[in-house]
């Protein structure tokens, strides 16, 4: 079974600083995808960044980047130059592809950006 | 490109009543998911469709919840009869392989 673990229920960061959110996962599969989603108070789930497991290069999207360590099954999200609008719940997610796009979410990390 | 559409946005019902939610996925997305999200928790998968076939419904309380995906496009999720613990946000999402799930705005259900 696939599991996704986010060990930091809550985090805070000063505006303009950098913060890293942790995520680990467990799988026996070799090909899969990993994602970070943001959920602001509006409850709309927004895709932040994706990583293909077969690519060693870490994904980046503007101020968001990941540190993907496949052997360690670790997938952390780094947010640089934090902005007040980054305040939200962040969910790490795992997608397996060999049996029909099954998706698994972590329990989330609540991030607060402090002005 | 239009996103995932869900309706209604909000619903308040009394316990033991029935309710239905509707979802229209992104055009061309074969996979459709229904999630239940209780406040403060992560989304919990209720059911996953691939076209109009069910891939995973292991966490769907089948004694009260049902879902269908008509012609592999739109989907409805029904609860009958509702319980207080069904109060949650119900999220619909659709996906293509490897591109992640794209979510609708959700339906906030309150059972009183």
HADDOCK unambig.tbl for C-alpha pairs under 7 A between the chains (distance, minus, plus):
assign (segid A and resid 33 and name CA) (segid B and resid 98 and name CA) 6.08 0.50 0.50
assign (segid A and resid 44 and name CA) (segid B and resid 104 and name CA) 6.99 0.50 0.50
assign (segid A and resid 44 and name CA) (segid B and resid 105 and name CA) 5.07 0.50 0.50
assign (segid A and resid 45 and name CA) (segid B and resid 103 and name CA) 5.91 0.50 0.50
assign (segid A and resid 97 and name CA) (segid B and resid 97 and name CA) 6.65 0.50 0.50
assign (segid A and resid 101 and name CA) (segid B and resid 97 and name CA) 6.08 0.50 0.50
assign (segid A and resid 105 and name CA) (segid B and resid 42 and name CA) 6.71 0.50 0.50
assign (segid A and resid 105 and name CA) (segid B and resid 43 and name CA) 6.79 0.50 0.50
assign (segid A and resid 106 and name CA) (segid B and resid 42 and name CA) 6.53 0.50 0.50
assign (segid A and resid 107 and name CA) (segid B and resid 41 and name CA) 6.13 0.50 0.50
assign (segid A and resid 107 and name CA) (segid B and resid 42 and name CA) 4.77 0.50 0.50
assign (segid A and resid 108 and name CA) (segid B and resid 42 and name CA) 6.09 0.50 0.50
